[in-house]
Amino acid sequence: MILAQALDATYWGYLGRGVGAILLYAVIGTLMMLVGFWAIDLTTPGKLPQLVRAGLPNAVVITAAGMLSMAFIIVLAIWSSSGSLLQGVVSSLVFGLVGIVAQVGAVRLLEWVTGIEIGDVIQDTEPRPAAKVVAAVHVALGLIVAVAVI
């Protein structure tokens, strides 16, 4: 009771809005991570979730790098949002989704240019150097797109 009296009357509204914003952005971030995963899965030959669950090392490495790159994009989309909460949410969603599309497209383009047959790589039961190249491309392009967002 003493703590409640010691705090400014506007503090509780500020705290409530902050907690609400955190929860809202957590939901948005999670949804965009799912969209990012689906974008990677959709553009990758084979069923990525099944390959990852089967423990295929190249699928796991590439998927992990792809998810990390999506997180970079989403984090900076949220960080760069400004204005009211609604404006921040809308700009985070738009920048995040555009960033995901740009990142996935760029990765697939670089796989094509380098001649990497991603379907063969991710389905191999043995680790392949090409998987590390694709993983590095995911992370590098994720950082590039993330910085472009801001």
Secondary structure as GFF3:
##gff-version 3
##sequence-region A 1 150
A	DSSP	alpha_helix	2	6	.	.	.	ID=ss1
A	DSSP	alpha_helix	11	43	.	.	.	ID=ss2
A	DSSP	alpha_helix	48	53	.	.	.	ID=ss3
A	DSSP	alpha_helix	57	80	.	.	.	ID=ss4
A	DSSP	alpha_helix	85	114	.	.	.	ID=ss5
A	DSSP	alpha_helix	118	123	.	.	.	ID=ss6
A	DSSP	alpha_helix	129	149	.	.	.	ID=ss7
###
